[in-house]
Amino acid sequence: MPNISVTEKAHWRDRIAARLDKKIESLAAAVPGLMDRIKREARQCAIASLGLAALQADIDAVIAARRALDQREEQAERGMLAIVRGVAVADLDDCDYGYSERREVESALFRRAAAHEDELLAADDIGRHVLRLRQEKENLLDTVWIATSPAHIKQLWCKVNQLLGVVPTHLERAALDIEAPKEFSCDDPIPAGGAGGRSRDDGPATERGTATFNGV
């Protein structure tokens, strides 16, 4: 009898196993659901023979209760989504309550909670201080620009605040006062020409142009 290499033995083992698996699949397909039923019954027999039937019954009850709670949770979440969208639950699409729907509800809750948070902070001494600091932080970019802007921009900002009935913050008032001319006031008219106007020290344009030309 000729010797067979290890590789050849593995090959014939896999080929025979494949033929056996194919026959088993053919037999199982002749009776649909047979193997699934056998597996379920075998598991039940194993649970009983190991003395786990009572504990498995408790687990099954917990699973059933969890499934019912999941259904209640889904119904409640769909109800919240309907309220946020201003529609009836029956008008919602028949889709799972997934990530985007949760984000929609959470976004609405976040915006409403932020408004209520401001109301609650405004009713407390420390809370009002927190609100003032938050407002300063929110307006910080404008404040920095105001602090580094020329006088006519500061005047324009004051006019806008007066038009809107907005009271400047502490830092905003400080920014408006930085390097402000003595005659500057929020009641002053905005100078014509804006930033394009010449200062008194510039001198006549013709003289400056001549000096530059002669210098060249």
Sequence and secondary structure as in RCSB ss.txt:
>XXXX:A:sequence
MPNISVTEKAHWRDRIAARLDKKIESLAAAVPGLMDRIKREARQCAIASLGLAALQADIDAVIAARRALDQREEQ
AERGMLAIVRGVAVADLDDCDYGYSERREVESALFRRAAAHEDELLAADDIGRHVLRLRQEKENLLDTVWIATSP
AHIKQLWCKVNQLLGVVPTHLERAALDIEAPKEFSCDDPIPAGGAGGRSRDDGPATERGTATFNGV
>XXXX:A:secstr
     HHHHHHHHHHHHHHHHHHHHHHHHHSTTHHHHHHHHHHHHHHHHTT HHHHHHHHHHHHHHHHHHHHHHH
HHHHHHHHHHTS GGGS S    HHHHHHHHHHHHHHHHHHHHHHHHTSHHHHHHHHHHHHHHTHHHHHHHHTS 
HHHHHHHHHHHHHHT    HHHHHHHHTT  TT  TTS   TTGGGS  GGG  HHHHHHHHHHH 
